[in-house]
């Protein structure tokens, strides 16, 4: 029985890392969902706006919010106003998808690096339980003081977190601390750490596991197929 026959119709929002574009992410991720049994899984790959990044010598790159330093550690502080502004944009996209009739349980917010940080922040502050959040080489971009602002429904969203031990851009300690925080507040977070030589990049093993994780959750869903706004969603 395929996903469609089982009643799961997935909408995946993928947020790329800084300096990348949505189309670059599409080229890397979409082929993993090309099989006929995954035809009901639709992706959106928006591209972040461009801005000058001081820690990169003022270079103008795509970024969801400011980058204070590199590498990102467990103690790196962000401009939370900028992070929350980006979160609001993601929430607008999610609200549009729900308004179109997509079940929140079939919506997944995923991302790499800074996109992963934005993904988890957006899910934590969204007032509904979503199908899941997947973070690749990311970190928690908000301080622990915002824990009391996390809706009870958001705490029910499952999280899958990948992080390589050899990551020199977002240190392993940052990913570990983020997942530990989620577990402290009662969320289910699966932390995949079996990558001792993995740096700051996506690899086949991760994407295969990601594909199966999405597939498994959709096969348990009760959603119905509806017209999607996914292809129209854009943060710019």
N, C-alpha and C positions, 0 to 999 in steps of 0.2 A: 504494500500500500504506500503510495507516494504522499508527499506533504499535502498536495491539493486534495487528494482523496480523504486524507485524515482531517481536513478542515483547517489547516494552518496556512495563513497568507501573510508572509513576512514583509515588513517595511524596514529597511536598514539604512540609517543615517550614518555615513562615514565621514569623520572629521580628520583631515590630513595634518601632518606635522608642519611646523613653521618652515618656510622656504619652499614648500611643495605646493601642488595644485590638486584640485579635485580630479582632473583628468589623469594625472600621474597615478593617483590612487586607484582610479577606475581600471587602468591598464594592469595594475598589479593584483587587485583583489577580485574584480568581476569574473575573470576566467575560472575561479574556484567554484562559482555558482552557475556554470554554464550547462550542467547536466539537466536533462529534461525533467527529472523529478524535483528540481529546484527552480523550475521556471516561474513559480509563484512568488519567489523572493525578489523583491524590487529594491534597488539601491538608489540612494541619492549621494552625490559626491560634490558638495558645494566647495567653492574656493574662498579662502579667507581674504579680507582686504589687505592692502599693502601698507607698511609703515616703516619708519626709520628705527632701527634697533641699536641703541647706544652700545650695548655690550659686544656688538659686531662691528664697531667702528662707524656707526651711523648708516650701515648698509640698509637699503630699502628692500624688504622681503615680505612675503605673505606671512601674516601672523594673526591669530585670533585675539591675542592681547599681548601686552609688553613682556619682554624677556629680561628679567633683572640681572641674571648672571648665568654663566655656563662653566662648569656643569651644574645642573640642578641637584640639590641635596635635600635631605629630609628637613632641613632648616631654612631653605630658601623661602623668602617672603615675596608674595606678588602684590601688585596693585589690585586689591580686591574689587574696587569700583570698576576697573576695566574687565575683570573676570566676570562680574555680575552682569555687565552690559552685554558681553558675549553670550552669557547664559540666557539672557532675555531673548536674544535673537534665535537661539536654538529652541527655546520654548515656543516661540511664535511658529516655528516650523512644525513642531510636534502638535501644537493646538490645531493647526491647519489640517494635519493628517487625521487627527481624531475627529474633527468636524466633518471631514469627508466620509466618515463612517468606519475607519480602520479601528479595530479593537486595540486598546493600549497594550494588551498582553501579546500582541503580535508586532510591536514596535521595538526596535533595538537601536541603541545609540552606541556607536563604537568609534575608536580613533587611535591614532598613533602619536606618541610623543606629546606635543602641546595639544593636539587634537584629542588624545586620550584624557588629558587633564580636563579639557573642556567637557568631554563626554561625561566623566564621572561627576563633575560639578553640576552639570545640567540635570542629570538623573537624580542626584541627591536633593535638588531643590524643586523637582517637578511634583505636582500634587497628586499624581496617579502612579499606580504600580505598572511598570512597563515590562515588556518581555525579557529584557536584559540589557546589560551594559558590558562592553568588552573594551578593556584598556590594554594597549600594546605599548610597552616602554614609557608609561606615563607616570604622573604623580598627582597628588591632591593639591589643587591650587588655592584652596581656602584654608584659613586657620581653623583649629578645632573649636574655637568659640562659636562657630556657626552651627554646631551640632544641634542646638535646641531649635534651630529653624528648619530642620529636616522633617518634612511631613511623615506621618506614620505610614502612609501608603507607599512613599518612596523607599522606605526601609525594607519593603518586601521585594524590591526588584533585585534579582540575582546578578552577581557581578563575576566576570571572568577576567583575570588580570595576568598578563604575560610580562615577564621581565628577565632580561639576560644578565647574568652575573658580571659580564665583561662590558657592560654599558658605560661608556665614558661621557655621555652627554646628560642623560638623566640617570644618576647613580642608582645602583640596586637598592641602596638604603632608602631612597625616596619612594620607590615602588613598594617596598616592604612596609614602610611606615604608613603609606596610604591604605593598603589592604588591612593592616592591623587596626587602623582607626575604624574601618567599616565593620570589622568583626566586633570591635568594642561596643558599637552602637546597635549590635544585634543583626547586622546584615549578613547574608550568605556571600562570601567572597572566596572563590577558588583561585589560589595564587599558584600559577605555573612557574616553577623555578628550575626545571630540569634542563637549563640551557647555560652550562658553565662557561662556554666560549662565545655566547651570543653578545654582540655589541648592540649598537643603536640602529637596528634595522629589522625588517620583516623577513622571516624565513619560511620555507615550505612547510615545515613541521607545525609551526604556529598556525598558519592559514588553514591547513587541513583540520586541525583540532577545532579551530574557530568555526569552520563550515559544519562540522558534525555537531558542535554545541548548539548552533542556531537551528540546525535541522531537528535535533532532539526536542528542543523546546517548542518548535512549531508543530511537531507531530502530536504534542499534548494539548494544543490550542483548540479553541472552539470558534475561531473567527470565520467570517464569510467574505468572499471576494467582493471588493468594492472598487470603484474608480479611485486611483491614487493621485495625490498631488505631488508625489515624490519628485518627478522629473522637473517640476516647476520651482522647487525649493532652492533658494539661493540666498546667501548671507550678504551679498554685495548690494 
